[in-house]
Amino acid sequence: MALKPSSDSHWYQFDGSPMHEVEKATGGGMRPVTLRDARKLNLLPSVTTIQKEIDKPFLTMWRIEQAIKAALANPQRFDGESEDQHILRISRAANAIVDDAAKRGTLIHEAIEQYINFGSITEDTVIRPLIEPYIAWHKENVESIDYTEKAVVNRRVGYAGRLDLKFKARGRGRCIVDFKSRKRGSDGKLAVYEENFEQLEAYRRADAESGNERAERLLTIVINSEVPDIRVHEWPEDDAEKVWRAFCHLVERWKIVKDYNPAIVD
């Protein structure tokens, strides 16, 4: 038996419109866009889709840990259950943990977006305390909002994405922010990774490519998904060019491996 990875790639049209699903040929609903669809429709891959080409050891180890926990919690086969069925049951239990973490992250993200756009605070008794540290930081640091959940496209390089927030900070100029929700690691810290820097720099370049004012600072804001706490990490401008070159090489690798180079539309 071979467990199959799920496909959650994101795709965009050249005008920035998301196109993550297409209609099923047989009717009866929608299905995720495949690489074959993208070639036919001339779609751009998202930044995160491209970044799947690199190993993420911390995420991989966390997923392995969840699989081990699920296996320990389900050590025995049911009567009449085959080995393959047992493996699938363990896999589903592990995926449920991963899915729960993703759902909480989505709820946190949506609650922050709701506050930024409308000034309203979620009444969810679990999520509300988790975003209160961010709200306090926002009130102290944000002078004005440029936009939230903005689709940005880099036609020249060939990718797109959706940045979480661009704003003018008090005394710091314009910033682009990406929100993450994580638990504290074994070192007691809310982690940030180099790929987060790459993602933000890719968004900044695509945003500027559209003629918008270039952001001066890139911030990853990590929301603790367990207790009220945040980490605001500003990435060093001195390393931005290096990170951009690395991402461009990753885009080129993706194009070669996938045998697909989205056309540049003037």
HUVENGI-V709042 format. One record per backbone hydrogen bond with DSSP energy under -1.0 kcal/mol. NH is the residue of the N-H (numbers start at 0). CO is the residue of the C=O. E is the energy in kcal/mol with one decimal. If there is no record, write none. Layout:
# HUVENGI-V709042
{{NH | CO | E} {NH | CO | E}}
This chain:
# HUVENGI-V709042
{{11 | 43 | -2.3} {12 | 16 | -3.0} {15 | 12 | -2.1} {18 | 10 | -3.0} {21 | 30 | -2.5} {23 | 28 | -2.5} {26 | 23 | -1.6} {30 | 21 | -2.6} {32 | 19 | -2.4} {37 | 33 | -2.4} {38 | 34 | -2.2} {39 | 35 | -1.7} {40 | 36 | -2.7} {41 | 37 | -1.2} {42 | 37 | -1.8} {43 | 11 | -3.5} {45 | 9 | -1.9} {46 | 159 | -1.3} {49 | 45 | -2.0} {50 | 46 | -2.1} {52 | 49 | -1.8} {53 | 50 | -1.7} {59 | 55 | -2.7} {60 | 56 | -2.6} {61 | 57 | -1.9} {62 | 58 | -2.4} {63 | 59 | -2.4} {64 | 60 | -2.4} {65 | 61 | -2.1} {66 | 62 | -2.0} {67 | 63 | -2.5} {68 | 64 | -2.4} {69 | 65 | -2.3} {70 | 66 | -2.3} {71 | 67 | -2.5} {72 | 68 | -1.8} {80 | 77 | -2.2} {85 | 81 | -2.2} {86 | 82 | -2.6} {87 | 83 | -2.4} {88 | 84 | -2.1} {89 | 85 | -2.2} {90 | 86 | -2.6} {91 | 87 | -2.4} {92 | 88 | -1.9} {93 | 89 | -2.4} {94 | 90 | -2.7} {95 | 91 | -1.8} {96 | 92 | -1.1} {97 | 93 | -1.8} {98 | 94 | -3.1} {99 | 95 | -2.2} {100 | 96 | -1.9} {101 | 97 | -2.1} {102 | 98 | -2.7} {103 | 99 | -2.2} {104 | 100 | -2.1} {105 | 101 | -2.3} {106 | 102 | -2.3} {107 | 103 | -2.4} {108 | 104 | -2.4} {109 | 105 | -2.8} {110 | 106 | -2.1} {111 | 107 | -2.1} {112 | 108 | -2.4} {113 | 109 | -2.3} {114 | 110 | -1.8} {115 | 111 | -2.7} {116 | 112 | -2.6} {117 | 113 | -2.2} {118 | 114 | -2.1} {127 | 123 | -2.7} {130 | 126 | -1.3} {134 | 130 | -2.3} {135 | 131 | -2.2} {136 | 132 | -1.9} {137 | 133 | -3.3} {138 | 134 | -2.4} {139 | 135 | -1.3} {140 | 136 | -2.0} {141 | 137 | -2.7} {142 | 167 | -2.9} {143 | 167 | -1.4} {145 | 165 | -2.5} {146 | 165 | -1.5} {148 | 163 | -1.8} {149 | 162 | -1.6} {151 | 160 | -2.9} {153 | 158 | -2.7} {157 | 153 | -2.6} {158 | 153 | -1.5} {159 | 44 | -1.9} {160 | 151 | -1.8} {162 | 149 | -2.4} {164 | 176 | -1.4} {165 | 146 | -2.4} {166 | 174 | -2.1} {167 | 143 | -2.9} {168 | 172 | -3.0} {169 | 140 | -2.4} {171 | 168 | -1.4} {172 | 168 | -1.1} {174 | 166 | -3.0} {175 | 216 | -2.1} {176 | 164 | -3.1} {177 | 218 | -2.0} {179 | 220 | -2.4} {181 | 222 | -1.9} {184 | 188 | -2.9} {187 | 184 | -2.2} {195 | 192 | -1.4} {196 | 192 | -1.0} {197 | 193 | -2.2} {198 | 194 | -2.4} {199 | 195 | -2.0} {200 | 196 | -2.6} {201 | 197 | -2.5} {202 | 198 | -2.0} {203 | 199 | -2.7} {204 | 200 | -2.4} {205 | 201 | -2.1} {206 | 202 | -2.8} {207 | 203 | -2.5} {208 | 204 | -2.1} {210 | 207 | -2.2} {211 | 206 | -1.4} {215 | 173 | -1.9} {216 | 173 | -1.8} {218 | 175 | -2.7} {219 | 232 | -2.5} {220 | 177 | -2.2} {221 | 230 | -2.8} {222 | 179 | -3.6} {223 | 228 | -2.8} {224 | 181 | -1.8} {230 | 221 | -2.0} {232 | 219 | -2.8} {234 | 217 | -2.4} {238 | 235 | -1.5} {239 | 236 | -1.4} {242 | 238 | -2.3} {243 | 239 | -2.4} {244 | 240 | -2.3} {245 | 241 | -2.1} {246 | 242 | -2.2} {247 | 243 | -2.5} {248 | 244 | -2.1} {249 | 245 | -1.8} {250 | 246 | -2.4} {251 | 247 | -2.2} {252 | 248 | -2.3} {253 | 249 | -2.5} {254 | 250 | -2.3} {255 | 251 | -2.0} {256 | 252 | -3.0} {257 | 253 | -2.7} {259 | 254 | -1.8}}
